[in-house]
Amino acid sequence: MSDDKLVVLQGLEDYIVAESDNVLLICKKSEEQRIKHFVTDVKFRYGDEYV
């Protein structure tokens, strides 16, 4: 997480938590293959601003 954010997560077992400049992704590990679909959808909707 970035230095200017405080994030408190509790009770998230078997989840992937990832952050980049302006995106926070929380996804079940069992569904990690869907991340590619999320990226494709975000690119389609918003261009490269968030990817």
PDB file of N, H, CA, C and O in Angstrom:
ATOM      1  N   MET A   1       0.838  -1.166   0.000  1.00  0.00           N
ATOM      2  CA  MET A   1       0.000   0.000   0.000  1.00  0.00           C
ATOM      3  C   MET A   1       0.890   1.239   0.000  1.00  0.00           C
ATOM      4  O   MET A   1       2.031   1.210   0.461  1.00  0.00           O
ATOM      5  N   SER A   2       0.351   2.294  -0.514  1.00  0.00           N
ATOM      6  H   SER A   2      -0.576   2.317  -0.889  1.00  0.00           H
ATOM      7  CA  SER A   2       1.151   3.520  -0.566  1.00  0.00           C
ATOM      8  C   SER A   2       1.317   4.106   0.830  1.00  0.00           C
ATOM      9  O   SER A   2       0.555   3.798   1.746  1.00  0.00           O
ATOM     10  N   ASP A   3       2.314   4.945   0.972  1.00  0.00           N
ATOM     11  H   ASP A   3       2.933   5.196   0.228  1.00  0.00           H
ATOM     12  CA  ASP A   3       2.635   5.513   2.283  1.00  0.00           C
ATOM     13  C   ASP A   3       1.576   6.476   2.800  1.00  0.00           C
ATOM     14  O   ASP A   3       1.505   6.714   4.006  1.00  0.00           O
ATOM     15  N   ASP A   4       0.748   7.038   1.917  1.00  0.00           N
ATOM     16  H   ASP A   4       0.805   6.845   0.937  1.00  0.00           H
ATOM     17  CA  ASP A   4      -0.229   8.030   2.359  1.00  0.00           C
ATOM     18  C   ASP A   4      -1.613   7.442   2.623  1.00  0.00           C
ATOM     19  O   ASP A   4      -2.570   8.190   2.823  1.00  0.00           O
ATOM     20  N   LYS A   5      -1.731   6.106   2.626  1.00  0.00           N
ATOM     21  H   LYS A   5      -0.954   5.499   2.463  1.00  0.00           H
ATOM     22  CA  LYS A   5      -3.012   5.454   2.892  1.00  0.00           C
ATOM     23  C   LYS A   5      -2.884   4.520   4.078  1.00  0.00           C
ATOM     24  O   LYS A   5      -1.866   3.853   4.265  1.00  0.00           O
ATOM     25  N   LEU A   6      -3.916   4.487   4.856  1.00  0.00           N
ATOM     26  H   LEU A   6      -4.744   5.029   4.705  1.00  0.00           H
ATOM     27  CA  LEU A   6      -4.035   3.483   5.907  1.00  0.00           C
ATOM     28  C   LEU A   6      -5.119   2.517   5.458  1.00  0.00           C
ATOM     29  O   LEU A   6      -6.241   2.931   5.166  1.00  0.00           O
ATOM     30  N   VAL A   7      -4.794   1.258   5.403  1.00  0.00           N
ATOM     31  H   VAL A   7      -3.883   0.922   5.640  1.00  0.00           H
ATOM     32  CA  VAL A   7      -5.761   0.243   5.008  1.00  0.00           C
ATOM     33  C   VAL A   7      -5.821  -0.793   6.117  1.00  0.00           C
ATOM     34  O   VAL A   7      -4.793  -1.301   6.565  1.00  0.00           O
ATOM     35  N   VAL A   8      -7.021  -1.097   6.550  1.00  0.00           N
ATOM     36  H   VAL A   8      -7.856  -0.685   6.187  1.00  0.00           H
ATOM     37  CA  VAL A   8      -7.222  -2.118   7.572  1.00  0.00           C
ATOM     38  C   VAL A   8      -8.107  -3.199   6.953  1.00  0.00           C
ATOM     39  O   VAL A   8      -9.241  -2.934   6.552  1.00  0.00           O
ATOM     40  N   LEU A   9      -7.582  -4.403   6.884  1.00  0.00           N
ATOM     41  H   LEU A   9      -6.661  -4.618   7.210  1.00  0.00           H
ATOM     42  CA  LEU A   9      -8.329  -5.529   6.341  1.00  0.00           C
ATOM     43  C   LEU A   9      -8.399  -6.601   7.413  1.00  0.00           C
ATOM     44  O   LEU A   9      -7.389  -6.935   8.033  1.00  0.00           O
ATOM     45  N   GLN A  10      -9.573  -7.132   7.629  1.00  0.00           N
ATOM     46  H   GLN A  10     -10.393  -6.861   7.126  1.00  0.00           H
ATOM     47  CA  GLN A  10      -9.742  -8.167   8.643  1.00  0.00           C
ATOM     48  C   GLN A  10     -10.639  -9.239   8.066  1.00  0.00           C
ATOM     49  O   GLN A  10     -11.637  -8.935   7.411  1.00  0.00           O
ATOM     50  N   GLY A  11     -10.297 -10.469   8.301  1.00  0.00           N
ATOM     51  H   GLY A  11      -9.487 -10.715   8.833  1.00  0.00           H
ATOM     52  CA  GLY A  11     -11.159 -11.567   7.895  1.00  0.00           C
ATOM     53  C   GLY A  11     -11.078 -11.932   6.423  1.00  0.00           C
ATOM     54  O   GLY A  11     -11.962 -12.616   5.907  1.00  0.00           O
ATOM     55  N   LEU A  12     -10.042 -11.493   5.747  1.00  0.00           N
ATOM     56  H   LEU A  12      -9.324 -10.938   6.166  1.00  0.00           H
ATOM     57  CA  LEU A  12      -9.899 -11.837   4.335  1.00  0.00           C
ATOM     58  C   LEU A  12      -8.898 -12.978   4.198  1.00  0.00           C
ATOM     59  O   LEU A  12      -7.704 -12.748   4.003  1.00  0.00           O
ATOM     60  N   GLU A  13      -9.381 -14.182   4.299  1.00  0.00           N
ATOM     61  H   GLU A  13     -10.350 -14.369   4.458  1.00  0.00           H
ATOM     62  CA  GLU A  13      -8.521 -15.343   4.120  1.00  0.00           C
ATOM     63  C   GLU A  13      -8.602 -15.785   2.669  1.00  0.00           C
ATOM     64  O   GLU A  13      -9.681 -15.813   2.077  1.00  0.00           O
ATOM     65  N   ASP A  14      -7.468 -16.126   2.109  1.00  0.00           N
ATOM     66  H   ASP A  14      -6.591 -16.103   2.590  1.00  0.00           H
ATOM     67  CA  ASP A  14      -7.384 -16.600   0.730  1.00  0.00           C
ATOM     68  C   ASP A  14      -7.839 -15.550  -0.282  1.00  0.00           C
ATOM     69  O   ASP A  14      -8.521 -15.869  -1.256  1.00  0.00           O
ATOM     70  N   TYR A  15      -7.461 -14.319  -0.044  1.00  0.00           N
ATOM     71  H   TYR A  15      -6.908 -14.061   0.747  1.00  0.00           H
ATOM     72  CA  TYR A  15      -7.716 -13.227  -0.981  1.00  0.00           C
ATOM     73  C   TYR A  15      -6.394 -12.638  -1.441  1.00  0.00           C
ATOM     74  O   TYR A  15      -5.403 -12.658  -0.710  1.00  0.00           O
ATOM     75  N   ILE A  16      -6.389 -12.121  -2.644  1.00  0.00           N
ATOM     76  H   ILE A  16      -7.194 -12.105  -3.238  1.00  0.00           H
ATOM     77  CA  ILE A  16      -5.259 -11.362  -3.168  1.00  0.00           C
ATOM     78  C   ILE A  16      -5.584  -9.894  -2.956  1.00  0.00           C
ATOM     79  O   ILE A  16      -6.662  -9.433  -3.332  1.00  0.00           O
ATOM     80  N   VAL A  17      -4.666  -9.166  -2.359  1.00  0.00           N
ATOM     81  H   VAL A  17      -3.791  -9.541  -2.053  1.00  0.00           H
ATOM     82  CA  VAL A  17      -4.821  -7.722  -2.184  1.00  0.00           C
ATOM     83  C   VAL A  17      -3.638  -7.077  -2.880  1.00  0.00           C
ATOM     84  O   VAL A  17      -2.488  -7.295  -2.499  1.00  0.00           O
ATOM     85  N   ALA A  18      -3.924  -6.274  -3.911  1.00  0.00           N
ATOM     86  H   ALA A  18      -4.858  -6.097  -4.221  1.00  0.00           H
ATOM     87  CA  ALA A  18      -2.861  -5.635  -4.686  1.00  0.00           C
ATOM     88  C   ALA A  18      -3.237  -4.185  -4.934  1.00  0.00           C
ATOM     89  O   ALA A  18      -4.408  -3.846  -5.103  1.00  0.00           O
ATOM     90  N   GLU A  19      -2.214  -3.336  -4.952  1.00  0.00           N
ATOM     91  H   GLU A  19      -1.263  -3.612  -4.815  1.00  0.00           H
ATOM     92  CA  GLU A  19      -2.442  -1.913  -5.181  1.00  0.00           C
ATOM     93  C   GLU A  19      -1.432  -1.405  -6.187  1.00  0.00           C
ATOM     94  O   GLU A  19      -0.263  -1.791  -6.166  1.00  0.00           O
ATOM     95  N   SER A  20      -1.896  -0.537  -7.067  1.00  0.00           N
ATOM     96  H   SER A  20      -2.845  -0.224  -7.084  1.00  0.00           H
ATOM     97  CA  SER A  20      -0.998   0.218  -7.936  1.00  0.00           C
ATOM     98  C   SER A  20      -1.357   1.686  -7.742  1.00  0.00           C
ATOM     99  O   SER A  20      -2.099   2.017  -6.818  1.00  0.00           O
ATOM    100  N   ASP A  21      -0.857   2.552  -8.573  1.00  0.00           N
ATOM    101  H   ASP A  21      -0.254   2.283  -9.324  1.00  0.00           H
ATOM    102  CA  ASP A  21      -1.008   3.997  -8.372  1.00  0.00           C
ATOM    103  C   ASP A  21      -2.396   4.418  -7.885  1.00  0.00           C
ATOM    104  O   ASP A  21      -2.511   5.036  -6.826  1.00  0.00           O
ATOM    105  N   ASN A  22      -3.439   4.099  -8.631  1.00  0.00           N
ATOM    106  H   ASN A  22      -3.345   3.598  -9.491  1.00  0.00           H
ATOM    107  CA  ASN A  22      -4.772   4.564  -8.252  1.00  0.00           C
ATOM    108  C   ASN A  22      -5.816   3.445  -8.279  1.00  0.00           C
ATOM    109  O   ASN A  22      -7.006   3.702  -8.459  1.00  0.00           O
ATOM    110  N   VAL A  23      -5.362   2.216  -8.101  1.00  0.00           N
ATOM    111  H   VAL A  23      -4.395   2.008  -7.956  1.00  0.00           H
ATOM    112  CA  VAL A  23      -6.276   1.074  -8.121  1.00  0.00           C
ATOM    113  C   VAL A  23      -5.970   0.151  -6.946  1.00  0.00           C
ATOM    114  O   VAL A  23      -4.811  -0.165  -6.676  1.00  0.00           O
ATOM    115  N   LEU A  24      -7.007  -0.272  -6.262  1.00  0.00           N
ATOM    116  H   LEU A  24      -7.948  -0.016  -6.481  1.00  0.00           H
ATOM    117  CA  LEU A  24      -6.895  -1.283  -5.214  1.00  0.00           C
ATOM    118  C   LEU A  24      -7.713  -2.483  -5.671  1.00  0.00           C
ATOM    119  O   LEU A  24      -8.903  -2.351  -5.957  1.00  0.00           O
ATOM    120  N   LEU A  25      -7.085  -3.645  -5.741  1.00  0.00           N
ATOM    121  H   LEU A  25      -6.118  -3.752  -5.509  1.00  0.00           H
ATOM    122  CA  LEU A  25      -7.742  -4.867  -6.179  1.00  0.00           C
ATOM    123  C   LEU A  25      -7.797  -5.839  -5.014  1.00  0.00           C
ATOM    124  O   LEU A  25      -6.782  -6.120  -4.377  1.00  0.00           O
ATOM    125  N   ILE A  26      -8.989  -6.348  -4.742  1.00  0.00           N
ATOM    126  H   ILE A  26      -9.813  -6.119  -5.260  1.00  0.00           H
ATOM    127  CA  ILE A  26      -9.177  -7.391  -3.737  1.00  0.00           C
ATOM    128  C   ILE A  26      -9.960  -8.497  -4.433  1.00  0.00           C
ATOM    129  O   ILE A  26     -11.094  -8.291  -4.867  1.00  0.00           O
ATOM    130  N   CYS A  27      -9.348  -9.665  -4.536  1.00  0.00           N
ATOM    131  H   CYS A  27      -8.427  -9.833  -4.184  1.00  0.00           H
ATOM    132  CA  CYS A  27      -9.925 -10.751  -5.328  1.00  0.00           C
ATOM    133  C   CYS A  27      -9.671 -12.078  -4.625  1.00  0.00           C
ATOM    134  O   CYS A  27      -8.600 -12.282  -4.053  1.00  0.00           O
ATOM    135  N   LYS A  28     -10.642 -12.976  -4.661  1.00  0.00           N
ATOM    136  H   LYS A  28     -11.512 -12.810  -5.125  1.00  0.00           H
ATOM    137  CA  LYS A  28     -10.450 -14.309  -4.095  1.00  0.00           C
ATOM    138  C   LYS A  28      -9.346 -15.031  -4.854  1.00  0.00           C
ATOM    139  O   LYS A  28      -9.305 -14.993  -6.084  1.00  0.00           O
ATOM    140  N   LYS A  29      -8.457 -15.686  -4.127  1.00  0.00           N
ATOM    141  H   LYS A  29      -8.491 -15.718  -3.128  1.00  0.00           H
ATOM    142  CA  LYS A  29      -7.386 -16.449  -4.775  1.00  0.00           C
ATOM    143  C   LYS A  29      -7.954 -17.513  -5.700  1.00  0.00           C
ATOM    144  O   LYS A  29      -7.378 -17.800  -6.749  1.00  0.00           O
ATOM    145  N   SER A  30      -9.064 -18.090  -5.322  1.00  0.00           N
ATOM    146  H   SER A  30      -9.532 -17.857  -4.470  1.00  0.00           H
ATOM    147  CA  SER A  30      -9.671 -19.142  -6.138  1.00  0.00           C
ATOM    148  C   SER A  30     -10.207 -18.608  -7.466  1.00  0.00           C
ATOM    149  O   SER A  30     -10.503 -19.387  -8.372  1.00  0.00           O
ATOM    150  N   GLU A  31     -10.332 -17.286  -7.587  1.00  0.00           N
ATOM    151  H   GLU A  31     -10.092 -16.653  -6.851  1.00  0.00           H
ATOM    152  CA  GLU A  31     -10.833 -16.669  -8.815  1.00  0.00           C
ATOM    153  C   GLU A  31      -9.792 -15.761  -9.460  1.00  0.00           C
ATOM    154  O   GLU A  31     -10.143 -14.847 -10.206  1.00  0.00           O
ATOM    155  N   GLU A  32      -8.512 -16.007  -9.176  1.00  0.00           N
ATOM    156  H   GLU A  32      -8.228 -16.750  -8.569  1.00  0.00           H
ATOM    157  CA  GLU A  32      -7.465 -15.122  -9.672  1.00  0.00           C
ATOM    158  C   GLU A  32      -7.405 -15.073 -11.193  1.00  0.00           C
ATOM    159  O   GLU A  32      -6.920 -14.088 -11.749  1.00  0.00           O
ATOM    160  N   GLN A  33      -7.885 -16.109 -11.884  1.00  0.00           N
ATOM    161  H   GLN A  33      -8.279 -16.909 -11.432  1.00  0.00           H
ATOM    162  CA  GLN A  33      -7.897 -16.088 -13.337  1.00  0.00           C
ATOM    163  C   GLN A  33      -8.812 -14.989 -13.877  1.00  0.00           C
ATOM    164  O   GLN A  33      -8.665 -14.582 -15.029  1.00  0.00           O
ATOM    165  N   ARG A  34      -9.738 -14.509 -13.076  1.00  0.00           N
ATOM    166  H   ARG A  34      -9.857 -14.839 -12.140  1.00  0.00           H
ATOM    167  CA  ARG A  34     -10.647 -13.435 -13.495  1.00  0.00           C
ATOM    168  C   ARG A  34      -9.953 -12.081 -13.548  1.00  0.00           C
ATOM    169  O   ARG A  34     -10.495 -11.138 -14.125  1.00  0.00           O
ATOM    170  N   ILE A  35      -8.768 -11.964 -12.959  1.00  0.00           N
ATOM    171  H   ILE A  35      -8.328 -12.729 -12.490  1.00  0.00           H
ATOM    172  CA  ILE A  35      -8.052 -10.687 -12.966  1.00  0.00           C
ATOM    173  C   ILE A  35      -7.817 -10.228 -14.400  1.00  0.00           C
ATOM    174  O   ILE A  35      -7.937  -9.038 -14.691  1.00  0.00           O
ATOM    175  N   LYS A  36      -7.487 -11.141 -15.294  1.00  0.00           N
ATOM    176  H   LYS A  36      -7.389 -12.108 -15.058  1.00  0.00           H
ATOM    177  CA  LYS A  36      -7.295 -10.779 -16.707  1.00  0.00           C
ATOM    178  C   LYS A  36      -8.567 -10.168 -17.283  1.00  0.00           C
ATOM    179  O   LYS A  36      -8.503  -9.207 -18.049  1.00  0.00           O
ATOM    180  N   HIS A  37      -9.715 -10.718 -16.919  1.00  0.00           N
ATOM    181  H   HIS A  37      -9.767 -11.499 -16.296  1.00  0.00           H
ATOM    182  CA  HIS A  37     -10.981 -10.165 -17.400  1.00  0.00           C
ATOM    183  C   HIS A  37     -11.219  -8.774 -16.823  1.00  0.00           C
ATOM    184  O   HIS A  37     -11.706  -7.884 -17.520  1.00  0.00           O
ATOM    185  N   PHE A  38     -10.877  -8.589 -15.552  1.00  0.00           N
ATOM    186  H   PHE A  38     -10.482  -9.312 -14.986  1.00  0.00           H
ATOM    187  CA  PHE A  38     -11.022  -7.266 -14.936  1.00  0.00           C
ATOM    188  C   PHE A  38     -10.175  -6.243 -15.676  1.00  0.00           C
ATOM    189  O   PHE A  38     -10.638  -5.140 -15.969  1.00  0.00           O
ATOM    190  N   VAL A  39      -8.927  -6.612 -15.978  1.00  0.00           N
ATOM    191  H   VAL A  39      -8.551  -7.507 -15.740  1.00  0.00           H
ATOM    192  CA  VAL A  39      -8.013  -5.698 -16.669  1.00  0.00           C
ATOM    193  C   VAL A  39      -8.557  -5.352 -18.050  1.00  0.00           C
ATOM    194  O   VAL A  39      -8.544  -4.186 -18.447  1.00  0.00           O
ATOM    195  N   THR A  40      -9.030  -6.344 -18.776  1.00  0.00           N
ATOM    196  H   THR A  40      -9.040  -7.290 -18.454  1.00  0.00           H
ATOM    197  CA  THR A  40      -9.593  -6.109 -20.105  1.00  0.00           C
ATOM    198  C   THR A  40     -10.802  -5.192 -20.026  1.00  0.00           C
ATOM    199  O   THR A  40     -10.940  -4.279 -20.839  1.00  0.00           O
ATOM    200  N   ASP A  41     -11.668  -5.421 -19.067  1.00  0.00           N
ATOM    201  H   ASP A  41     -11.556  -6.163 -18.407  1.00  0.00           H
ATOM    202  CA  ASP A  41     -12.870  -4.605 -18.899  1.00  0.00           C
ATOM    203  C   ASP A  41     -12.514  -3.165 -18.541  1.00  0.00           C
ATOM    204  O   ASP A  41     -13.106  -2.229 -19.078  1.00  0.00           O
ATOM    205  N   VAL A  42     -11.563  -2.982 -17.648  1.00  0.00           N
ATOM    206  H   VAL A  42     -11.081  -3.742 -17.211  1.00  0.00           H
ATOM    207  CA  VAL A  42     -11.149  -1.635 -17.253  1.00  0.00           C
ATOM    208  C   VAL A  42     -10.534  -0.900 -18.441  1.00  0.00           C
ATOM    209  O   VAL A  42     -10.820   0.279 -18.650  1.00  0.00           O
ATOM    210  N   LYS A  43      -9.697  -1.578 -19.218  1.00  0.00           N
ATOM    211  H   LYS A  43      -9.465  -2.536 -19.047  1.00  0.00           H
ATOM    212  CA  LYS A  43      -9.105  -0.950 -20.410  1.00  0.00           C
ATOM    213  C   LYS A  43     -10.191  -0.519 -21.384  1.00  0.00           C
ATOM    214  O   LYS A  43     -10.123   0.571 -21.952  1.00  0.00           O
ATOM    215  N   PHE A  44     -11.191  -1.368 -21.579  1.00  0.00           N
ATOM    216  H   PHE A  44     -11.247  -2.254 -21.118  1.00  0.00           H
ATOM    217  CA  PHE A  44     -12.287  -1.058 -22.491  1.00  0.00           C
ATOM    218  C   PHE A  44     -13.078   0.158 -22.014  1.00  0.00           C
ATOM    219  O   PHE A  44     -13.429   1.025 -22.814  1.00  0.00           O
ATOM    220  N   ARG A  45     -13.356   0.222 -20.723  1.00  0.00           N
ATOM    221  H   ARG A  45     -13.071  -0.483 -20.073  1.00  0.00           H
ATOM    222  CA  ARG A  45     -14.186   1.301 -20.177  1.00  0.00           C
ATOM    223  C   ARG A  45     -13.431   2.606 -19.968  1.00  0.00           C
ATOM    224  O   ARG A  45     -13.986   3.685 -20.178  1.00  0.00           O
ATOM    225  N   TYR A  46     -12.164   2.514 -19.554  1.00  0.00           N
ATOM    226  H   TYR A  46     -11.713   1.638 -19.383  1.00  0.00           H
ATOM    227  CA  TYR A  46     -11.438   3.710 -19.127  1.00  0.00           C
ATOM    228  C   TYR A  46     -10.137   3.960 -19.885  1.00  0.00           C
ATOM    229  O   TYR A  46      -9.432   4.925 -19.589  1.00  0.00           O
ATOM    230  N   GLY A  47      -9.811   3.122 -20.843  1.00  0.00           N
ATOM    231  H   GLY A  47     -10.384   2.338 -21.083  1.00  0.00           H
ATOM    232  CA  GLY A  47      -8.532   3.257 -21.535  1.00  0.00           C
ATOM    233  C   GLY A  47      -7.402   2.801 -20.627  1.00  0.00           C
ATOM    234  O   GLY A  47      -7.588   1.950 -19.757  1.00  0.00           O
ATOM    235  N   ASP A  48      -6.231   3.378 -20.842  1.00  0.00           N
ATOM    236  H   ASP A  48      -6.079   4.069 -21.549  1.00  0.00           H
ATOM    237  CA  ASP A  48      -5.055   2.959 -20.077  1.00  0.00           C
ATOM    238  C   ASP A  48      -4.866   3.737 -18.780  1.00  0.00           C
ATOM    239  O   ASP A  48      -3.840   3.583 -18.117  1.00  0.00           O
ATOM    240  N   GLU A  49      -5.822   4.559 -18.411  1.00  0.00           N
ATOM    241  H   GLU A  49      -6.655   4.684 -18.950  1.00  0.00           H
ATOM    242  CA  GLU A  49      -5.686   5.404 -17.218  1.00  0.00           C
ATOM    243  C   GLU A  49      -5.448   4.592 -15.944  1.00  0.00           C
ATOM    244  O   GLU A  49      -4.685   5.014 -15.076  1.00  0.00           O
ATOM    245  N   TYR A  50      -6.090   3.445 -15.829  1.00  0.00           N
ATOM    246  H   TYR A  50      -6.711   3.102 -16.535  1.00  0.00           H
ATOM    247  CA  TYR A  50      -6.003   2.663 -14.591  1.00  0.00           C
ATOM    248  C   TYR A  50      -5.209   1.371 -14.738  1.00  0.00           C
ATOM    249  O   TYR A  50      -5.054   0.628 -13.769  1.00  0.00           O
ATOM    250  N   VAL A  51      -4.716   1.103 -15.916  1.00  0.00           N
ATOM    251  H   VAL A  51      -4.843   1.708 -16.702  1.00  0.00           H
ATOM    252  CA  VAL A  51      -4.014  -0.165 -16.152  1.00  0.00           C
ATOM    253  C   VAL A  51      -2.555   0.095 -16.419  1.00  0.00           C
ATOM    254  O   VAL A  51      -1.791  -0.844 -16.642  1.00  0.00           O
TER     255      VAL A  51
END
